[in-house]
Amino acid sequence: MSRKRMSSKRISPQRIRMIEDMTLAGLAEGTQEQYVRAVWQLAAYYRRAPDQLSEEEVRRYLLELRQRGVARGTFQIARYGLQFFFRHTLGRAWALFGGKKDRCAPAEAAA
């Protein structure tokens, strides 16, 4: 994210951490800006900090985007940006984003 944009506003510790995580992951600056925007839009939609939202609230938000008919690319950017934030920055392995699910061991599944 450009230093000019970062220095012009007060930035939350979560946003800083997300930007650092994206930098470590090697994401391009444009991608970083889009992902940060996706998280900001989610927070604005609920008028709450994104780390205070539940998996169900995020799911409803993504469903709302689909129902509004946003372009596929717009939806995917929002989904991947939110997935990055919740999975990598906050460490939440939600099923919504393909997080690990409780699965039977192979021996149990065969029984």
Backbone as numpy.savetxt, mean C-alpha at the origin, in Angstrom:
# Nx Ny Nz CAx CAy CAz Cx Cy Cz
12.04 10.09 -4.26 11.19 11.25 -4.26 12.09 12.48 -4.26
11.72 13.48 -5.01 12.60 14.63 -5.13 12.75 15.34 -3.79
13.95 15.76 -3.54 14.24 16.43 -2.28 13.44 17.72 -2.15
13.21 18.40 -3.27 12.44 19.65 -3.26 11.04 19.40 -2.72
10.38 18.34 -3.20 9.03 18.03 -2.74 9.04 17.58 -1.29
10.05 16.82 -0.89 10.12 16.31 0.47 10.33 17.44 1.47
11.12 18.44 1.09 11.44 19.49 2.04 10.34 20.55 2.14
9.39 20.56 1.18 8.38 21.61 1.18 7.26 21.36 2.18
7.13 20.15 2.70 6.06 19.83 3.63 6.62 19.05 4.82
5.86 19.05 5.89 6.19 18.20 7.02 5.83 16.77 6.64
6.76 15.86 6.80 6.56 14.49 6.36 6.45 13.58 7.57
5.47 12.70 7.55 5.27 11.77 8.66 6.39 10.74 8.67
6.68 10.19 9.85 7.69 9.13 9.93 7.35 7.93 9.06
6.06 7.62 8.91 5.66 6.49 8.06 5.99 6.76 6.60
5.75 7.98 6.15 6.06 8.32 4.76 7.56 8.25 4.52
8.33 8.77 5.47 9.79 8.68 5.34 10.23 7.23 5.25
9.68 6.39 6.13 10.03 4.98 6.14 9.64 4.30 4.82
8.46 4.63 4.30 8.02 4.05 3.04 8.96 4.46 1.91
9.34 5.72 1.87 10.26 6.20 0.83 11.61 5.50 0.95
12.09 5.33 2.17 13.35 4.61 2.37 13.22 3.16 1.90
12.10 2.51 2.25 11.87 1.12 1.84 11.81 1.01 0.32
11.16 1.96 -0.33 11.07 1.92 -1.79 12.43 2.16 -2.44
13.22 3.03 -1.83 14.57 3.28 -2.33 15.41 2.01 -2.22
15.32 1.34 -1.07 16.06 0.08 -0.88 15.60 -0.99 -1.88
14.32 -0.96 -2.22 13.77 -1.93 -3.18 14.13 -1.58 -4.62
14.72 -0.41 -4.82 15.14 0.00 -6.16 14.03 0.53 -7.05
12.94 1.02 -6.43 11.84 1.57 -7.22 12.21 2.94 -7.78
11.78 3.20 -9.00 12.05 4.47 -9.66 11.34 5.61 -8.92
11.87 6.81 -9.07 11.30 7.97 -8.39 9.83 8.19 -8.76
9.50 8.02 -10.03 8.11 8.18 -10.46 7.19 7.17 -9.80
7.65 5.95 -9.68 6.87 4.90 -9.02 6.69 5.26 -7.55
7.76 5.74 -6.92 7.67 6.13 -5.52 6.63 7.21 -5.33
6.62 8.20 -6.20 5.65 9.29 -6.08 4.23 8.77 -6.23
4.00 7.85 -7.16 2.67 7.29 -7.37 2.23 6.45 -6.18
3.14 5.68 -5.60 2.80 4.85 -4.46 2.49 5.71 -3.23
3.27 6.75 -3.02 3.01 7.66 -1.90 1.65 8.34 -2.10
1.36 8.73 -3.33 0.06 9.35 -3.63 -1.09 8.37 -3.35
-0.90 7.11 -3.68 -1.94 6.10 -3.43 -2.25 5.99 -1.95
-1.22 6.00 -1.12 -1.42 5.91 0.34 -2.08 7.19 0.84
-1.66 8.33 0.32 -2.26 9.61 0.72 -3.74 9.63 0.37
-4.10 9.14 -0.83 -5.51 9.14 -1.25 -6.35 8.22 -0.36
-5.79 7.09 0.04 -6.50 6.20 0.96 -6.76 6.90 2.29
-5.73 7.55 2.83 -5.87 8.26 4.10 -6.90 9.40 3.97
-6.89 10.10 2.85 -7.84 11.19 2.64 -9.27 10.65 2.54
-9.43 9.49 1.92 -10.75 8.88 1.76 -11.37 8.58 3.12
-10.57 8.05 4.05 -11.09 7.71 5.37 -10.86 8.82 6.40
-10.08 9.83 6.04 -9.73 10.92 6.95 -9.08 10.40 8.23
-8.21 9.39 8.03 -7.46 8.79 9.14 -6.09 8.40 8.66
-5.18 8.26 9.59 -3.84 7.79 9.25 -3.94 6.39 8.67
-3.20 6.09 7.62 -3.34 4.78 6.97 -2.98 3.60 7.86
-2.09 3.79 8.81 -1.72 2.68 9.70 -2.82 2.34 10.69
-3.86 3.18 10.76 -4.99 2.94 11.65 -6.13 2.20 10.96
-5.95 1.91 9.67 -7.02 1.27 8.90 -6.91 -0.24 8.95
-8.04 -0.89 8.88 -8.09 -2.36 8.89 -7.98 -2.89 7.47
-7.74 -4.18 7.38 -7.70 -4.84 6.08 -9.04 -4.70 5.36
-10.13 -4.81 6.09 -11.46 -4.69 5.49 -11.69 -3.29 4.94
-11.22 -2.26 5.64 -11.38 -0.88 5.15 -10.60 -0.68 3.85
-9.39 -1.22 3.79 -8.59 -1.10 2.57 -9.28 -1.86 1.44
-9.79 -3.03 1.74 -10.52 -3.83 0.74 -11.71 -3.06 0.20
-12.49 -2.42 1.08 -13.66 -1.63 0.66 -13.24 -0.45 -0.22
-12.11 0.18 0.12 -11.60 1.30 -0.67 -11.25 0.84 -2.08
-10.54 -0.28 -2.18 -10.17 -0.80 -3.50 -11.41 -1.20 -4.30
-12.39 -1.77 -3.63 -13.65 -2.12 -4.28 -14.36 -0.87 -4.79
-14.33 0.19 -4.00 -14.93 1.47 -4.40 -14.25 2.01 -5.66
-12.92 1.89 -5.73 -12.22 2.34 -6.93 -12.70 1.58 -8.16
-12.85 0.27 -8.01 -13.34 -0.57 -9.12 -14.75 -0.16 -9.52
-15.60 0.04 -8.53 -17.00 0.37 -8.81 -17.14 1.75 -9.45
-16.22 2.65 -9.13 -16.23 3.98 -9.77 -15.75 3.91 -11.20
-15.13 2.80 -11.56 -14.68 2.61 -12.93 -13.36 3.28 -13.26
-12.48 3.41 -12.26 -11.18 3.99 -12.57 -10.46 3.09 -13.57
-9.56 3.66 -14.33 -8.81 2.91 -15.33 -8.03 1.78 -14.66
-7.82 0.72 -15.41 -7.13 -0.45 -14.87 -5.75 -0.07 -14.32
-5.01 0.76 -15.07 -3.69 1.18 -14.63 -3.74 1.97 -13.33
-4.73 2.84 -13.21 -4.91 3.63 -11.98 -5.19 2.71 -10.80
-6.05 1.71 -11.03 -6.37 0.77 -9.97 -5.13 -0.03 -9.56
-4.37 -0.49 -10.54 -3.19 -1.30 -10.24 -2.14 -0.50 -9.47
-1.94 0.76 -9.83 -1.00 1.60 -9.10 -1.45 1.74 -7.65
-2.75 1.98 -7.45 -3.27 2.12 -6.09 -3.07 0.82 -5.32
-3.41 -0.30 -5.93 -3.30 -1.60 -5.26 -1.85 -1.91 -4.90
-0.94 -1.74 -5.86 0.46 -2.06 -5.60 1.09 -1.08 -4.61
0.69 0.18 -4.68 1.21 1.16 -3.72 0.76 0.84 -2.30
-0.52 0.48 -2.15 -1.04 0.12 -0.82 -0.43 -1.20 -0.36
-0.27 -2.12 -1.29 0.36 -3.40 -0.93 1.78 -3.16 -0.42
2.53 -2.31 -1.09 3.89 -2.02 -0.66 3.88 -1.43 0.75
3.01 -0.44 0.95 2.95 0.23 2.25 2.61 -0.75 3.36
1.54 -1.51 3.19 1.09 -2.38 4.28 2.00 -3.60 4.45
2.50 -4.14 3.36 3.33 -5.34 3.46 4.76 -5.01 3.87
5.39 -4.09 3.16 6.81 -3.83 3.38 7.07 -2.81 4.50
6.33 -1.72 4.48 6.59 -0.67 5.47 6.00 -1.01 6.83
4.77 -1.52 6.86 4.15 -1.86 8.14 4.30 -3.33 8.52
4.71 -4.16 7.59 4.92 -5.57 7.88 3.65 -6.37 8.11
2.56 -5.96 7.46 1.28 -6.67 7.60 1.10 -7.65 6.45
0.98 -8.92 6.75 0.80 -9.96 5.73 -0.70 -10.25 5.59
-1.39 -9.36 4.91 -2.83 -9.49 4.74 -3.16 -10.38 3.57
-4.22 -11.16 3.69 -4.70 -12.00 2.60 -5.10 -11.15 1.39
-5.55 -9.94 1.62 -5.94 -9.03 0.55 -4.82 -8.85 -0.47
-3.59 -8.85 0.02 -2.43 -8.66 -0.85 -1.66 -9.95 -1.07
-2.33 -11.06 -0.88 -1.66 -12.34 -1.10 -0.71 -12.71 0.01
-1.01 -12.24 1.22 -0.17 -12.57 2.38 -0.25 -14.05 2.68
0.68 -14.51 3.46 0.71 -15.92 3.80 -0.55 -16.28 4.57
-1.13 -17.39 4.17 -2.35 -17.87 4.82 -2.00 -19.11 5.60
-2.79 -19.41 6.61 -2.59 -20.66 7.35 -2.95 -21.81 6.43
-1.97 -22.63 6.15 -2.20 -23.76 5.27 -1.83 -25.04 5.99
-2.45 -26.11 5.60 -2.14 -27.41 6.17 -0.76 -27.83 5.66
-0.08 -28.61 6.47 1.18 -29.18 6.01 0.86 -30.17 4.89
1.79 -30.40 3.97 1.52 -31.31 2.85 0.99 -32.66 3.28
1.47 -33.21 4.39 0.99 -34.51 4.86 -0.47 -34.42 5.30
-0.85 -33.29 5.92 -2.23 -33.10 6.36 -3.16 -32.91 5.17
-2.68 -32.22 4.15 -3.50 -31.96 2.98 -3.79 -33.26 2.22
-2.84 -34.18 2.23 -3.03 -35.45 1.52 -3.98 -36.38 2.26
-4.14 -36.18 3.55 -4.99 -37.07 4.37 -6.46 -36.87 4.11
